[in-house]
Amino acid sequence: MEKIKVGLVSLGCPKNLCDSEGMLALIDEAGFDIVGDAAEADVIVINTCAFIEAAQKEAIDTILEMAEYKKTGSARGLVVAGCLSELFETEIREQFPEVDAFIGVGSGDAVVSAVKAAYAGEQYDSFEDKNDKVAVSQKRVLTNPGHYAYIKIADGCDNICSYCLIPEIRGIFRSRPVEEIVEEAKMLAGMGVKEIILVAQDVTKYGIDLYNEYKIRDLLPLLNEIEGIKRIRLQYMYPERVHGDLLKVMRDCDKVVHYFDIPIQHSETRILKKMGRLGNPYRLEILFNNIRKMLPDAVIRTTVITGFPSETEEEFGALMAFIEKIKFDRLGAFAFSPMEGTDAYHMRAQLPDDVKEARAAAVMEAQAKISLEKLKARIGTSMDVMVDGFDTEMNLYYGRTYGESPDVDGLVYFGSMAYPKPGDILSVQILDANEHDMYGRDAEYDPDEE
């Protein structure tokens, strides 16, 4: 009897990717064949994102695209999992009659039952309590190159940001036990992973629900001891919880890179308050100054939202001045997207789309100059680069320093005669840079020796 062929499409953030890789492990354990091309699959699983309007549109477009394979390909069943299913649980089946099975964010372990039902042409739904423990598989099928992997240390969120649907979609903030995370990291190291990236809606809040104290500072030294792991990266830090004790741990753990992903969303007090966030420009400036004082090589990434309801020209100008003053190493700007179901959706003084988008473009134009200045300053230095792959068109290897996270930051392209493999770390002399990427050569490579 032929095995059922299953293809999985993962949308959205790295936290979603962790869920997808866990589902793939369950699919593999069940004896199904995993295929990379959806056109060859008997059953297609889509793990969706629904964080913002663009993500919802991408999810819907992907569902409709994959549904076509039930007409033109070999697909007999379609499973939709994750955030879109969770957000529209009560009406989603009516909206997508072409889908055979729906599973929510807390039901990843039901994927095998969903696949079987879909293959048999039966309807199947599973929506377990999203506020229960973090639904993660203890095994993973890695979809990245294999030398880096994400670890979801917590799920859900207790913050009350007025623009955000995450608490409704993912539930309350829930941490995983320290021991469970350490075991997963050891498992990944045994699979050849060199860099682990810790993700959550807020990694700095990790542990408060389980241990009544923030435990990220205790978790990092344990991960730092794992043989085979070369880099440990944190993503998604809340500014009010980046304390001096965490900075000390990051300084003392040699594998923890000095990379700070701290979304501020805005600088101005009134807008932050309307967003449901704490802070003000003075406290934020002190935070970033403290980080750079304690860790002079720190690379700081942030995100901001432009055109939030009632944002004035003066407040936007103040945000621009703040960005120019702090000079973030990396920055992403997003025009405000009103999401139905959030408080911000109903706020007065909604700004026109063209104003919101023009402000986002202005931020990114200013940041491009800052980024260019920052990366040009690296020219003439040698930096340790973890190899990610080889670009056949450019005929160059590419990788990342400690200051670049996969898929969100730039790359380092370089020549080498050492034939490095993904996951190798070698010293690269930086010769040129633009606002996104750096270019160089293996510091050990002497072209005159050819």
C-alpha positions as CSV (number, residue, x, y, z in Angstrom):
1,M,0.0,0.0,0.0
2,E,1.4,3.4,-1.0
3,K,2.1,5.9,1.7
4,I,0.1,9.1,1.9
5,K,2.2,12.0,0.5
6,V,1.9,15.1,2.6
7,G,3.1,18.6,1.8
8,L,3.2,21.5,4.3
9,V,3.2,25.2,3.6
10,S,4.3,27.4,6.6
11,L,3.3,31.0,6.7
12,G,4.2,33.8,9.1
13,C,6.7,34.1,11.8
14,P,9.5,31.8,13.2
15,K,7.1,30.9,16.1
16,N,4.8,29.5,13.4
17,L,7.7,27.7,11.8
18,C,8.4,25.9,15.1
19,D,4.8,24.7,15.1
20,S,5.1,23.6,11.5
21,E,8.3,21.7,12.1
22,G,6.7,19.9,15.0
23,M,3.7,18.9,12.9
24,L,6.1,17.6,10.2
25,A,7.8,15.4,12.8
26,L,4.4,14.0,13.8
27,I,3.5,13.4,10.1
28,D,6.9,11.7,9.6
29,E,6.4,9.5,12.7
30,A,2.9,8.4,11.4
31,G,4.7,6.9,8.4
32,F,3.6,9.4,5.8
33,D,5.9,10.7,3.0
34,I,6.8,14.4,3.3
35,V,7.0,16.0,-0.1
36,G,8.4,19.5,-0.9
37,D,6.2,20.2,-3.9
38,A,2.5,20.7,-3.1
39,A,1.6,19.5,-6.6
40,E,2.8,16.0,-5.7
41,A,1.0,15.8,-2.4
42,D,-2.1,13.7,-1.6
43,V,-2.8,16.0,1.4
44,I,-1.7,19.6,1.8
45,V,-1.4,21.2,5.2
46,I,-1.2,25.0,5.5
47,N,-0.1,26.5,8.8
48,T,-1.5,30.1,8.6
49,C,-0.7,33.5,10.1
50,A,-3.4,36.1,10.8
51,F,-1.4,38.8,12.7
52,I,-2.2,41.7,10.3
53,E,-4.4,42.2,7.3
54,A,-1.6,41.4,4.8
55,A,-0.9,38.1,6.6
56,Q,-4.6,37.2,6.5
57,K,-4.7,38.0,2.8
58,E,-1.6,35.8,2.2
59,A,-3.2,33.0,4.1
60,I,-6.5,33.2,2.2
61,D,-4.7,33.4,-1.2
62,T,-2.6,30.4,-0.3
63,I,-5.7,28.4,0.7
64,L,-7.3,29.1,-2.6
65,E,-4.1,28.4,-4.5
66,M,-3.6,25.0,-2.7
67,A,-7.3,24.1,-3.2
68,E,-6.7,24.3,-7.0
69,Y,-4.4,21.2,-6.6
70,K,-7.5,19.2,-5.7
71,K,-8.7,19.9,-9.2
72,T,-5.4,20.0,-11.2
73,G,-3.0,17.9,-9.1
74,S,-3.0,14.8,-7.1
75,A,-4.3,16.4,-3.9
76,R,-7.3,14.6,-2.3
77,G,-7.4,16.6,0.9
78,L,-6.6,20.1,2.3
79,V,-5.9,20.9,6.0
80,V,-5.8,24.5,7.3
81,A,-4.0,25.0,10.7
82,G,-2.9,27.8,12.9
83,C,-3.8,31.4,13.5
84,L,-6.4,31.9,10.7
85,S,-8.3,28.8,11.8
86,E,-8.2,30.0,15.4
87,L,-9.3,33.6,14.7
88,F,-12.3,32.6,12.6
89,E,-13.1,29.3,14.2
90,T,-16.9,29.8,14.1
91,E,-17.2,30.9,10.5
92,I,-14.2,29.5,8.7
93,R,-15.7,26.3,7.4
94,E,-18.5,28.3,5.8
95,Q,-16.0,30.5,4.1
96,F,-13.8,27.7,2.8
97,P,-15.9,24.7,1.8
98,E,-12.9,23.4,-0.2
99,V,-11.0,22.7,3.0
100,D,-11.4,19.3,4.6
101,A,-10.0,19.8,8.0
102,F,-9.3,22.8,10.4
103,I,-7.1,22.7,13.4
104,G,-6.4,25.6,15.9
105,V,-3.2,26.8,17.4
106,G,-3.5,24.5,20.4
107,S,-4.2,21.4,18.2
108,G,-1.0,20.8,16.4
109,D,-0.8,17.3,17.7
110,A,-4.1,16.6,15.9
111,V,-2.4,17.0,12.5
112,V,-2.1,13.3,11.8
113,S,-5.8,12.7,12.5
114,A,-6.6,15.7,10.3
115,V,-4.5,14.4,7.4
116,K,-6.1,10.9,7.6
117,A,-9.6,12.5,7.6
118,A,-8.8,14.8,4.7
119,Y,-7.3,11.9,2.7
120,A,-10.5,10.0,3.2
121,G,-12.6,13.0,2.2
122,E,-14.0,13.4,5.6
123,Q,-14.5,16.7,7.5
124,Y,-12.5,17.2,10.7
125,D,-12.1,20.0,13.2
126,S,-9.9,20.3,16.3
127,F,-9.8,23.4,18.5
128,E,-8.1,22.6,21.8
129,D,-7.8,25.2,24.6
130,K,-5.3,27.8,23.3
131,N,-4.7,28.8,26.9
132,D,-3.4,25.4,27.9
133,K,0.3,24.5,28.0
134,V,2.4,25.4,25.0
135,A,1.6,23.0,22.2
136,V,5.0,21.9,20.9
137,S,6.3,18.6,19.5
138,Q,9.3,17.2,21.3
139,K,10.7,16.3,17.8
140,R,11.3,18.5,14.8
141,V,11.8,18.1,11.0
142,L,14.0,21.1,10.2
143,T,13.0,23.1,7.2
144,N,15.9,25.6,7.4
145,P,19.3,24.7,6.0
146,G,19.9,22.7,9.2
147,H,22.6,24.7,10.9
148,Y,20.3,27.1,12.7
149,A,16.9,26.5,14.3
150,Y,14.3,28.4,16.3
151,I,13.1,27.3,19.8
152,K,9.8,28.6,20.9
153,I,10.3,29.2,24.7
154,A,6.8,30.6,25.3
155,D,3.5,31.2,23.5
156,G,0.7,33.7,23.8
157,C,0.8,37.2,25.3
158,D,-0.6,39.1,28.2
159,N,0.2,42.6,27.0
160,I,-2.8,44.8,26.0
161,C,-1.5,46.5,22.9
162,S,-4.6,48.1,21.3
163,Y,-3.6,47.2,17.7
164,C,-2.8,43.5,18.2
165,L,-4.8,40.3,17.9
166,I,-2.1,38.0,19.3
167,P,-3.8,37.5,22.8
168,E,-7.0,36.6,21.1
169,I,-5.3,34.2,18.6
170,R,-2.6,32.6,20.7
171,G,-4.0,33.0,24.2
172,I,-2.4,34.0,27.5
173,F,1.3,34.1,28.0
174,R,2.6,30.5,28.7
175,S,6.2,29.5,29.3
176,R,7.7,26.1,28.7
177,P,9.7,24.5,31.5
178,V,13.4,25.2,31.5
179,E,14.3,21.5,31.4
180,E,12.1,21.0,28.3
181,I,13.8,23.8,26.4
182,V,17.3,22.6,27.4
183,E,16.5,19.1,26.1
184,E,15.2,20.5,22.9
185,A,18.4,22.5,22.4
186,K,20.4,19.4,23.1
187,M,18.4,17.5,20.5
188,L,18.9,20.2,17.9
189,A,22.6,20.3,18.7
190,G,22.7,16.5,18.0
191,M,21.0,17.2,14.7
192,G,23.9,19.5,13.7
193,V,22.3,22.8,14.6
194,K,25.0,25.5,15.4
195,E,22.8,28.5,16.1
196,I,19.6,28.5,18.2
197,I,17.2,31.4,18.1
198,L,14.9,31.8,21.1
199,V,11.5,33.2,20.1
200,A,8.3,34.1,22.0
201,Q,6.0,37.1,21.9
202,D,8.3,38.4,24.6
203,V,11.4,36.4,25.5
204,T,12.2,38.7,28.4
205,K,9.0,37.7,30.1
206,Y,9.9,34.1,30.0
207,G,9.2,32.1,33.1
208,I,7.1,34.6,35.1
209,D,4.0,32.4,34.8
210,L,5.7,29.2,35.8
211,Y,8.3,30.4,38.4
212,N,7.0,33.8,39.5
213,E,10.2,35.4,38.3
214,Y,11.8,36.1,35.0
215,K,13.9,33.1,34.1
216,I,15.6,34.1,30.8
217,R,18.7,35.0,32.7
218,D,18.8,31.5,34.2
219,L,18.0,29.7,31.0
220,L,20.8,31.3,28.9
221,P,23.8,29.9,31.0
222,L,22.3,26.4,30.7
223,L,22.0,26.7,26.9
224,N,25.5,28.2,26.8
225,E,26.9,25.0,28.1
226,I,25.5,22.8,25.4
227,E,28.2,21.3,23.2
228,G,27.9,21.9,19.5
229,I,25.9,25.1,19.8
230,K,28.0,28.1,18.7
231,R,25.5,30.9,18.8
232,I,22.4,31.7,20.9
233,R,20.2,34.6,19.7
234,L,17.2,36.2,21.4
235,Q,14.3,37.7,19.3
236,Y,11.4,39.8,20.5
237,M,12.3,41.7,23.7
238,Y,10.0,44.0,25.4
239,P,11.9,47.3,26.2
240,E,10.7,47.6,29.8
241,R,12.1,44.2,30.6
242,V,15.6,44.5,29.3
243,H,17.2,44.9,32.7
244,G,20.9,45.2,33.7
245,D,20.9,41.6,35.0
246,L,20.0,40.3,31.6
247,L,22.7,42.4,30.0
248,K,25.3,41.0,32.4
249,V,24.2,37.4,31.6
250,M,24.5,38.2,27.8
251,R,27.9,39.7,28.5
252,D,29.1,36.7,30.5
253,C,27.8,33.9,28.2
254,D,30.2,33.7,25.3
255,K,27.7,32.0,22.9
256,V,24.9,34.6,23.5
257,V,25.3,37.1,20.7
258,H,24.9,40.8,21.5
259,Y,21.9,41.2,19.2
260,F,18.8,43.0,20.6
261,D,15.5,42.8,18.8
262,I,13.4,45.3,20.7
263,P,10.3,46.6,19.0
264,I,9.4,50.0,20.3
265,Q,6.5,50.7,17.9
266,H,6.8,54.5,18.6
267,S,8.8,57.0,20.6
268,E,6.1,59.4,21.7
269,T,4.4,59.0,25.1
270,R,0.8,59.9,23.9
271,I,0.9,57.5,21.0
272,L,2.5,54.7,23.1
273,K,-0.3,55.1,25.7
274,K,-2.9,54.9,22.9
275,M,-1.1,51.7,21.7
276,G,-1.4,50.3,25.2
277,R,2.3,50.3,25.7
278,L,4.5,51.7,28.4
279,G,7.5,54.0,28.0
280,N,8.4,57.4,26.7
281,P,11.3,58.7,24.6
282,Y,13.5,59.4,27.7
283,R,13.2,56.0,29.1
284,L,13.8,54.4,25.7
285,E,16.9,56.5,25.1
286,I,18.3,55.5,28.5
287,L,17.7,51.9,27.7
288,F,19.6,52.0,24.4
289,N,22.4,54.0,25.9
290,N,22.7,51.5,28.7
291,I,22.9,48.6,26.3
292,R,25.6,50.2,24.2
293,K,27.5,51.3,27.4
294,M,27.5,47.7,28.8
295,L,27.9,46.0,25.4
296,P,29.7,48.4,23.0
297,D,29.4,45.9,20.1
298,A,25.6,45.6,20.5
299,V,23.5,45.5,17.4
300,I,20.0,46.8,18.0
301,R,17.0,46.1,15.8
302,T,13.5,47.7,16.3
303,T,10.2,48.2,14.5
304,V,7.9,51.2,14.5
305,I,4.3,51.7,13.4
306,T,3.5,54.9,11.4
307,G,0.1,56.5,11.1
308,F,-1.4,55.2,14.3
309,P,-4.9,56.8,14.8
310,S,-4.5,60.5,15.6
311,E,-0.7,60.6,15.1
312,T,0.1,64.2,14.4
313,E,2.7,65.6,12.1
314,E,4.6,66.8,15.1
315,E,4.5,63.4,16.7
316,F,5.7,61.8,13.5
317,G,8.5,64.3,13.3
318,A,9.5,63.5,16.9
319,L,9.6,59.8,15.9
320,M,11.9,60.6,13.0
321,A,14.1,62.7,15.3
322,F,14.3,59.9,17.8
323,I,15.4,57.4,15.1
324,E,18.0,59.8,13.9
325,K,19.3,60.3,17.4
326,I,19.4,56.6,18.5
327,K,20.7,55.4,15.1
328,F,19.3,51.8,15.3
329,D,21.4,49.2,13.4
330,R,18.3,47.7,11.9
331,L,14.8,49.0,11.7
332,G,11.5,48.0,10.1
333,A,8.6,50.5,9.6
334,F,5.0,49.4,9.1
335,A,2.0,51.5,8.2
336,F,-0.7,51.0,10.7
337,S,-3.1,48.3,9.7
338,P,-6.5,48.5,11.6
339,M,-7.5,45.0,12.6
340,E,-11.1,44.2,13.3
341,G,-11.4,42.9,16.9
342,T,-8.8,45.3,18.3
343,D,-9.4,48.6,20.2
344,A,-7.4,50.6,17.7
345,Y,-9.8,49.5,14.9
346,H,-12.6,51.7,16.5
347,M,-10.4,54.7,17.4
348,R,-11.3,58.0,16.0
349,A,-9.0,60.1,13.8
350,Q,-7.9,57.2,11.5
351,L,-5.4,58.5,9.1
352,P,-5.6,58.0,5.3
353,D,-3.6,55.1,3.9
354,D,-1.5,57.3,1.7
355,V,-0.4,59.3,4.8
356,K,0.4,56.2,6.8
357,E,2.4,54.7,3.9
358,A,4.3,57.9,3.1
359,R,5.4,58.2,6.7
360,A,6.6,54.5,6.7
361,A,8.5,55.2,3.5
362,A,10.1,58.3,5.0
363,V,11.2,56.3,8.0
364,M,12.8,53.6,5.9
365,E,14.5,56.2,3.7
366,A,16.1,57.8,6.8
367,Q,17.0,54.4,8.2
368,A,18.7,53.4,4.9
369,K,21.2,56.2,5.3
370,I,21.8,55.2,9.0
371,S,22.2,51.5,8.0
372,L,24.6,52.4,5.2
373,E,26.7,54.5,7.6
374,K,26.8,51.7,10.1
375,L,27.8,49.0,7.6
376,K,30.3,51.2,5.8
377,A,32.1,51.6,9.2
378,R,32.7,47.8,9.1
379,I,34.9,48.1,6.0
380,G,38.5,47.1,6.7
381,T,37.5,45.0,9.7
382,S,37.4,41.2,9.9
383,M,34.3,39.6,11.3
384,D,33.3,36.0,12.2
385,V,30.6,34.9,9.7
386,M,28.5,31.8,9.9
387,V,28.1,30.3,6.5
388,D,24.5,29.9,5.2
389,G,25.1,28.9,1.6
390,F,26.5,29.6,-1.8
391,D,25.0,32.0,-4.3
392,T,25.6,30.5,-7.8
393,E,24.7,33.7,-9.7
394,M,27.1,35.9,-7.7
395,N,29.6,33.0,-7.3
396,L,30.0,33.9,-3.7
397,Y,29.4,32.3,-0.3
398,Y,27.0,34.1,2.0
399,G,26.4,34.1,5.7
400,R,25.8,36.2,8.8
401,T,27.8,37.9,11.5
402,Y,26.3,37.9,15.1
403,G,24.5,41.1,14.0
404,E,22.2,39.5,11.4
405,S,19.3,37.2,12.1
406,P,18.0,35.0,9.4
407,D,15.4,36.3,6.9
408,V,15.0,39.7,8.6
409,D,18.5,41.3,8.3
410,G,21.1,41.5,5.5
411,L,23.9,39.1,4.6
412,V,27.6,39.0,4.2
413,Y,28.7,37.8,0.7
414,F,32.3,36.7,0.4
415,G,34.8,34.8,-1.6
416,S,36.7,31.9,-0.2
417,M,38.9,29.0,-1.4
418,A,38.3,27.0,1.8
419,Y,35.0,25.5,0.5
420,P,33.2,26.2,3.7
421,K,30.0,24.3,4.6
422,P,26.8,25.8,6.0
423,G,27.3,26.2,9.8
424,D,31.0,26.8,9.5
425,I,32.3,30.0,11.1
426,L,35.2,31.8,9.5
427,S,36.8,35.2,9.6
428,V,35.8,37.5,6.7
429,Q,37.5,40.7,5.8
430,I,34.8,43.3,4.9
431,L,35.7,45.2,1.7
432,D,32.4,46.9,0.8
433,A,28.8,47.5,2.0
434,N,25.5,48.9,1.1
435,E,22.5,49.7,3.3
436,H,21.6,46.0,3.6
437,D,24.6,43.7,2.9
438,M,28.3,43.5,3.3
439,Y,30.9,42.1,0.9
440,G,34.3,40.7,1.6
441,R,36.6,37.7,1.3
442,D,37.9,35.0,3.6
443,A,40.5,36.7,5.7
444,E,42.8,33.7,5.2
445,Y,42.4,33.9,1.4
446,D,45.3,35.5,-0.4
447,P,44.4,36.0,-4.2
448,D,48.1,36.3,-5.0
449,E,48.6,32.7,-4.1
450,E,46.4,31.5,-6.9
